[in-house]
Amino acid sequence: MVPNIGIVDEYLVPDGLRVIGSRWATTSRGPGATLFGSAANGRLNLDLVYDTGFHQAEVVGEVAKQFEALLIASR
């Protein structure tokens, strides 16, 4: 499953403060891994969420590395 959270407008913060990153509270249940994607201030954010009862961290880590390599290669 790959839902798209969409484009997030710039954060309004008081003078002197700046936002350098953000994290979404994402969750997924069941056997399917979920990739949540959003863009904020021109930066692509991806969160790969999976259930450790169905997937091993090493396997998911390898999938994430391959996905990252594909994104870098497509620049």
C-alpha positions as a printed Julia matrix, in Angstrom:
75×3 Matrix{Float64}:
  0.0     0.0     0.0
  1.34    3.46   -0.9
 -0.92    6.28    0.37
  0.05    9.83   -0.48
 -0.29   12.32    2.35
  0.4    15.07   -0.18
  2.15   18.41   -0.15
  2.38   20.13    3.21
  2.51   23.92    3.13
  5.4    25.67    4.83
  5.11   25.77    8.6
  4.37   29.15   10.1
  6.7    29.69   13.05
  7.67   32.74   15.13
 10.65   34.85   14.0
 13.97   33.25   14.92
 12.67   29.68   14.7
 12.87   27.34   11.75
 11.58   23.84   11.03
 14.28   21.5     9.77
 12.21   18.31    9.63
  8.95   16.68   10.51
  7.69   13.2    11.31
  4.24   11.8    10.76
  2.58    9.41   13.15
  2.0     6.55   10.75
  0.8     3.06   11.36
 -0.01   -0.05    9.42
 -1.38   -3.4    10.44
 -1.47   -6.78    8.82
  0.9    -8.48    6.41
  1.31   -5.58    3.98
  4.04   -2.98    4.44
  2.94    0.62    3.91
  4.98    3.45    2.43
  3.75    6.89    3.5
  4.95    9.78    1.34
  4.71   13.53    1.75
  6.52   16.63    0.56
  7.25   19.68    2.7
  9.33   22.7     1.74
 10.54   20.88   -1.36
 11.72   17.84    0.58
 10.37   14.35   -0.01
  9.64   12.4     3.18
  9.02    8.65    3.11
  8.12    6.4     6.03
  8.12    2.64    5.45
  5.93    1.06    8.14
  5.6    -2.68    8.65
  4.46   -5.22   11.21
  7.4    -7.1    12.75
  5.11  -10.08   13.21
  5.06  -10.5     9.43
  8.39   -9.03    8.25
 12.0    -9.24    9.4
 13.82   -5.92    9.87
 16.74   -7.11    7.7
 14.45   -7.89    4.76
 12.58   -4.59    5.03
 15.9    -2.74    5.37
 17.1    -4.29    2.11
 13.87   -3.32    0.34
 14.28    0.25    1.65
 17.89    0.39    0.37
 16.8    -0.8    -3.08
 13.96    1.73   -3.17
 16.35    4.53   -2.16
 18.79    3.48   -4.91
 15.96    3.62   -7.48
 14.96    7.11   -6.36
 18.57    8.37   -6.53
 19.06    6.79   -9.97
 15.92    8.49  -11.3
 17.13   12.03  -10.54
